[in-house]
Each structure stands twice: as C-alpha cells, then as structure tokens.
Amino acid sequence: MSDAEGFAIYATSKGVNLAFGHGGELAKKHPLLEGTGKSMRHVKLKSVADAKSAAVEAIVKDAVMLPRHSA
C-alpha cells in the first residue's frame, strides 16, 4: 500500500503491523503510530492483547472517520 485509502495488515519477523494509508493525518493524536512518510503510518502489534487495545481501537475508529481522498 502506498498512499492508498484504507488499511493493510502484514506480518514481520517480530509480529504484525497494521498500516493506515492516511495515518499521517492521525499521528499527532495517536503517538502509537510509527513511521516518517507523508501519509502512511503503522502500529506494531506483538500480541492479541495489543490488537485488542483501546489505543488501537481509537486509531481505527479515527481512521474510518477521515474524509475520503480523491485519487
């Protein structure tokens, strides 16, 4: 996923990353988001508990509420 809308999930050797296409717009509000790109940000998930955390839930909810970007 480059600067696409939506989400991506990908495995790494240390866990799973949940990537947000426009996560850069959420980075100030959600310090759990990592990355330095203009748009893409990701969260590193190392356990099921990480994935179910209130912080990750809040990021997903805010990402879904972002205005749609035209291609």
N, C-alpha and C positions, 0 to 999 in steps of 0.2 A: 504494500500500500504506500503510495507516495503522499500527495496532498489530498487524497480522496476523502469523500464523506464516510462516516461510519467508523467501524471498529475492526481490528484484526487481533487474532489470538495466535501466538506462535511459541513453540517450545524452544527452550535453551538447555544447555547442559546443567543449569542450576535451578530450573523451574519453568515457569510460563510467563510470558509477557502479554499484557493486554494493551494494545496500541489504539490511540484515538487520533483520527485523521486531522481534526482541528483542535487537538489538545493544547496547543499553544495559547488558545484563547481562554483556557481554563487554568493555566499554570499558576497564576498569581493566587487564585482562590484555593487551589489544591496542590500544596507543596509535595505531595506524594508522587506527582507526575514528574518523570525524568525525561531528559533529552534537551538538545540545544537547537534543533531545527526550527524553522519559522512556524511550521504548522504542527507537525507530528510530535506527540508525546506518548510515553508509555509508563505503565506501572508494572513492577516486577512482583510476581506472585510466587511465593515459595511454599505455600501450603493452601489447603482448602480453607482454613481459617482466614488467611489473607484475602482470598477471593470473596469471602462472605463478610468482610469487614464493613463497618458503617462508612469508612472513608472511601472505599472503592464503590460502594453503592451510591454515595453522593456524587462521585465523579461521573458515573454512568448516567445518573439522572440529569445532571447538568449538561452533559454532552448531548443527550437526546433532545434537550430543550434549546440547543443552539439553533439560530436561524439557518435555513438551508442556503448553501452557497452555490451559485451558478457555475457551471463548468466553462 
